[in-house]
Amino acid sequence: MTPLKVGTQSDFDLKKLVQDMYPLLSEQQRNVADFLLHNLNDAPFYSVVELGKKCGASKATVVRFAQALGLSGFQELRANLLEGVQSEIKLKDKFSLIHKSDHQESLTLVAQQDVKNINQTINHLDKKVFQDVCDSIMKASHVYTIGLGISYLMSQILSYSLNQAAIRSTPLVHDYKTFLDQIEFLTPKDVLVAFSFPPYSKETIDAVKFAARKKVPIIAITDKLTSPITFFSHKVIPVRSQNLNFTNSFSAISVIINAIATELSMCNETKVLRNQKEVVSKLKKMGHYKTE
């Protein structure tokens, strides 16, 4: 059997393979899949028993998971993962904090968790997917964003940031109109960017499913490659959102939003500068800025 390469480019082939096979996996095998996708740089260094413990699965389940991917077993899976790690220059932590040997107050602990979220998100981000996302947004007739809870806030921030980058964008509102009512007017020339983080909103999932039936290109920004909306999305950007309390941290999500807006602003620089000058000029004339 030909080994499945999982280096810088083929690493993402493995992700896609796991995503494709995910609906066919058992619940325990899905636990293995989720852990593997979130820990591609560490997984090759675990034994089959250790990997099983990390996933809450048996040794046999790990082996069956590898076989479900078309591999002979754990050893072949591990060999491919190891080759991927060896061929990839892993990004090191770019941020450092002073670690206290004794008591660590909430500020430091939260900052450390957010730094970890940001670095892990960047380390595991498929740069080609990121570029494809930016290209799709740039070419779209109109970009719509959707989400509920913290995802609703993120959808509004992305839409605002895209407008600043001279991209026409509107967040879908959640009031007297349902998401389905608003998606009815979307076309395949538009793009829908969906935010979805635990606990996953059924309304968001149903809206994305409806948009997919209308052949609207969908970009998912979510916590893992196997979250519910990913199975209806064309491109997926997984973002770590672990927090010390029961909510989702949005630090890494904000970084991704800022990165998308920055990339588009650089590609659209002339139009962005022209629009900004026009807006500032109009606001000055309307007295929105305080003068000395």
C-alpha positions as CSV (number, residue, x, y, z in Angstrom):
1,M,0.0,0.0,0.0
2,T,1.3,3.4,-1.0
3,P,1.9,5.5,2.2
4,L,-0.2,8.6,2.5
5,K,2.2,11.6,2.7
6,V,1.4,14.2,5.2
7,G,4.1,16.8,4.9
8,T,3.4,20.5,4.4
9,Q,1.2,20.0,1.4
10,S,0.1,16.4,1.9
11,D,-0.5,17.1,5.6
12,F,-3.6,18.9,4.3
13,D,-4.4,15.8,2.2
14,L,-4.7,13.8,5.4
15,K,-7.0,16.4,6.9
16,K,-9.2,16.3,3.8
17,L,-9.2,12.5,3.9
18,V,-10.2,12.5,7.6
19,Q,-12.9,15.0,6.9
20,D,-14.3,12.9,4.0
21,M,-14.3,9.7,6.1
22,Y,-15.6,11.4,9.3
23,P,-19.3,10.7,8.7
24,L,-18.5,7.0,8.3
25,L,-16.4,6.7,11.4
26,S,-17.7,5.4,14.7
27,E,-18.0,7.7,17.7
28,Q,-14.8,6.4,19.2
29,Q,-13.0,6.7,15.9
30,R,-14.2,10.3,15.6
31,N,-12.5,11.0,18.9
32,V,-9.3,9.8,17.4
33,A,-9.9,11.9,14.3
34,D,-10.5,15.0,16.3
35,F,-7.4,14.6,18.4
36,L,-5.3,13.8,15.4
37,L,-6.4,16.9,13.5
38,H,-5.7,19.1,16.5
39,N,-2.3,17.5,17.3
40,L,-0.6,16.7,14.0
41,N,2.8,17.8,15.3
42,D,2.6,15.7,18.5
43,A,0.7,12.6,17.4
44,P,3.6,10.8,15.7
45,F,5.4,10.6,19.1
46,Y,2.7,8.7,20.9
47,S,2.5,4.9,21.0
48,V,-0.8,3.4,19.9
49,V,-1.6,2.9,23.6
50,E,-0.7,6.5,24.5
51,L,-2.7,7.8,21.6
52,G,-5.7,5.8,22.6
53,K,-5.5,7.2,26.2
54,K,-5.3,10.8,24.8
55,C,-8.4,10.1,22.7
56,G,-10.3,8.1,25.3
57,A,-10.2,5.2,22.8
58,S,-8.9,1.6,22.9
59,K,-5.8,0.4,21.0
60,A,-8.1,-1.6,18.7
61,T,-10.1,1.6,17.9
62,V,-6.9,3.5,16.9
63,V,-5.9,0.6,14.6
64,R,-9.4,0.5,13.0
65,F,-9.3,4.2,12.5
66,A,-6.0,3.9,10.6
67,Q,-7.5,1.1,8.5
68,A,-10.6,3.2,7.8
69,L,-8.2,5.7,6.1
70,G,-6.9,3.0,3.9
71,L,-3.7,2.3,5.8
72,S,-2.5,-1.0,7.0
73,G,-2.6,0.0,10.6
74,F,-1.1,2.3,13.3
75,Q,2.5,1.9,12.3
76,E,1.9,3.2,8.7
77,L,-0.2,6.0,10.0
78,R,2.5,7.0,12.5
79,A,5.2,6.8,9.8
80,N,3.3,9.2,7.6
81,L,2.7,11.6,10.4
82,L,6.3,11.5,11.4
83,E,7.4,12.2,7.9
84,G,5.1,15.2,7.8
85,V,6.6,16.6,11.0
86,Q,10.1,16.1,9.8
87,S,9.4,17.9,6.5
88,E,7.6,20.8,8.2
89,I,9.4,23.7,9.9
90,K,7.2,24.1,12.9
91,L,6.5,27.7,13.9
92,K,7.7,28.4,17.4
93,D,5.8,30.5,19.9
94,K,6.3,34.1,18.9
95,F,4.9,35.5,22.1
96,S,6.4,35.0,25.5
97,L,5.1,35.7,29.0
98,I,6.7,35.8,32.4
99,H,5.8,32.5,34.1
100,K,5.3,32.7,37.8
101,S,6.5,29.8,39.8
102,D,3.8,30.2,42.4
103,H,0.4,31.8,42.1
104,Q,-0.7,33.0,38.7
105,E,-3.5,35.5,38.6
106,S,-6.3,35.3,36.0
107,L,-4.8,37.9,33.8
108,T,-1.6,35.9,33.2
109,L,-3.4,32.6,32.9
110,V,-5.9,34.0,30.4
111,A,-3.1,35.7,28.4
112,Q,-1.2,32.4,28.3
113,Q,-4.2,30.5,27.0
114,D,-4.9,33.1,24.3
115,V,-1.3,33.0,23.2
116,K,-1.5,29.3,22.9
117,N,-4.7,29.5,20.9
118,I,-3.1,32.0,18.5
119,N,0.0,30.0,18.0
120,Q,-1.7,26.7,17.5
121,T,-4.1,28.3,15.1
122,I,-1.3,29.7,13.0
123,N,0.8,26.5,13.2
124,H,-2.0,24.4,11.9
125,L,-3.4,26.8,9.3
126,D,-3.4,25.7,5.7
127,K,-1.9,28.7,4.0
128,K,-3.3,27.7,0.6
129,V,-6.8,27.5,2.1
130,F,-6.3,30.9,3.7
131,Q,-5.3,32.4,0.3
132,D,-8.2,30.6,-1.4
133,V,-10.6,32.2,1.2
134,C,-9.2,35.6,0.5
135,D,-9.5,35.1,-3.3
136,S,-13.1,34.0,-3.0
137,I,-14.0,37.0,-0.9
138,M,-12.3,39.3,-3.3
139,K,-14.2,37.9,-6.3
140,A,-17.6,37.8,-4.6
141,S,-20.4,40.0,-5.7
142,H,-21.3,40.5,-2.0
143,V,-20.0,38.8,1.2
144,Y,-22.5,37.9,3.9
145,T,-21.5,36.8,7.4
146,I,-23.5,34.7,9.8
147,G,-23.3,33.4,13.4
148,L,-25.1,33.4,16.8
149,G,-23.8,34.2,20.3
150,I,-20.1,35.1,20.2
151,S,-20.2,34.1,16.5
152,Y,-22.7,36.8,15.8
153,L,-20.3,39.4,17.2
154,M,-17.4,37.9,15.1
155,S,-19.6,38.0,12.0
156,Q,-20.3,41.7,12.6
157,I,-16.6,42.5,13.1
158,L,-15.6,40.6,9.9
159,S,-18.2,42.4,7.9
160,Y,-17.1,45.8,9.2
161,S,-13.5,44.9,8.5
162,L,-14.3,43.8,5.0
163,N,-16.1,47.1,4.4
164,Q,-13.0,48.9,5.5
165,A,-11.1,46.8,2.9
166,A,-13.5,48.1,0.2
167,I,-15.3,44.7,0.1
168,R,-19.1,44.9,0.1
169,S,-20.3,42.9,3.1
170,T,-23.4,42.6,5.3
171,P,-23.9,40.5,8.5
172,L,-27.1,38.6,8.6
173,V,-29.2,39.9,11.4
174,H,-31.0,37.8,14.0
175,D,-34.2,39.7,14.9
176,Y,-37.7,39.6,13.3
177,K,-36.2,38.0,10.2
178,T,-34.8,34.5,10.2
179,F,-31.5,33.5,8.7
180,L,-33.4,31.5,6.1
181,D,-35.4,34.5,5.0
182,Q,-32.3,36.5,4.4
183,I,-30.4,33.6,2.7
184,E,-33.2,33.3,0.2
185,F,-31.8,36.3,-1.7
186,L,-28.2,35.0,-1.9
187,T,-26.8,33.8,-5.2
188,P,-23.8,31.6,-6.3
189,K,-22.0,34.9,-7.0
190,D,-22.1,35.8,-3.4
191,V,-20.1,34.3,-0.5
192,L,-21.3,33.3,2.9
193,V,-18.8,33.3,5.8
194,A,-20.2,31.3,8.7
195,F,-18.9,31.4,12.3
196,S,-19.7,28.4,14.4
197,F,-18.3,27.5,17.8
198,P,-19.5,25.2,20.7
199,P,-22.3,24.9,21.5
200,Y,-23.1,24.8,17.8
201,S,-26.2,26.7,16.9
202,K,-28.7,24.5,15.0
203,E,-30.1,27.6,13.4
204,T,-26.7,28.5,11.9
205,I,-26.2,24.9,10.7
206,D,-29.6,24.8,9.0
207,A,-28.9,28.2,7.4
208,V,-25.6,27.0,6.0
209,K,-27.2,23.8,4.8
210,F,-29.9,25.9,3.0
211,A,-27.2,28.2,1.4
212,A,-25.3,25.1,0.2
213,R,-28.4,23.9,-1.5
214,K,-28.6,27.2,-3.3
215,K,-25.0,26.7,-4.4
216,V,-23.7,29.7,-2.5
217,P,-20.0,29.3,-1.7
218,I,-19.5,28.9,2.0
219,I,-16.5,29.6,4.1
220,A,-16.5,28.1,7.6
221,I,-14.6,29.7,10.5
222,T,-15.0,27.2,13.3
223,D,-13.1,25.3,16.1
224,K,-12.3,22.1,14.2
225,L,-12.3,20.6,10.7
226,T,-15.2,18.2,11.7
227,S,-17.6,20.7,13.3
228,P,-21.2,20.4,11.9
229,I,-21.0,23.3,9.4
230,T,-17.8,22.0,7.7
231,F,-19.7,19.3,5.8
232,F,-21.6,22.0,3.9
233,S,-18.7,24.4,3.4
234,H,-16.3,24.8,0.5
235,K,-13.4,26.1,2.6
236,V,-12.7,25.7,6.4
237,I,-10.4,27.7,8.6
238,P,-10.1,26.0,12.0
239,V,-9.5,28.3,14.9
240,R,-8.6,27.4,18.5
241,S,-11.1,28.9,21.0
242,Q,-10.2,27.2,24.2
243,N,-10.9,29.3,27.3
244,L,-10.5,28.9,31.1
245,N,-14.2,29.3,31.6
246,F,-17.2,28.0,29.8
247,T,-17.2,30.5,27.0
248,N,-15.2,30.5,23.7
249,S,-12.1,32.7,23.6
250,F,-12.2,35.0,20.5
251,S,-8.5,36.1,20.5
252,A,-7.4,33.7,17.7
253,I,-10.6,34.4,15.8
254,S,-9.8,38.1,15.9
255,V,-6.4,37.4,14.5
256,I,-7.8,35.5,11.6
257,I,-10.4,38.2,10.9
258,N,-7.6,40.9,11.0
259,A,-5.4,38.7,8.7
260,I,-8.2,38.3,6.1
261,A,-9.0,42.1,6.2
262,T,-5.3,43.0,6.0
263,E,-4.6,40.6,3.0
264,L,-7.6,42.0,1.2
265,S,-6.6,45.6,1.9
266,M,-3.2,45.0,0.5
267,C,-4.7,43.5,-2.6
268,N,-7.2,46.3,-2.9
269,E,-4.9,49.1,-1.7
270,T,-5.8,51.8,-4.3
271,K,-9.5,51.5,-3.8
272,V,-9.2,51.3,0.0
273,L,-7.1,54.5,0.2
274,R,-9.6,56.3,-2.1
275,N,-12.6,55.2,-0.1
276,Q,-10.9,56.2,3.2
277,K,-10.1,59.7,1.9
278,E,-13.7,60.2,0.7
279,V,-15.1,59.0,4.0
280,V,-12.8,61.1,6.2
281,S,-13.5,64.1,4.0
282,K,-17.3,63.7,4.3
283,L,-17.1,63.1,8.1
284,K,-15.1,66.3,8.5
285,K,-17.6,68.3,6.5
286,M,-20.4,66.9,8.7
287,G,-18.6,67.8,11.9
288,H,-18.0,64.3,13.1
289,Y,-14.4,65.1,14.1
290,K,-13.6,67.3,17.0
291,T,-11.2,70.1,16.2
292,E,-9.1,72.2,18.5
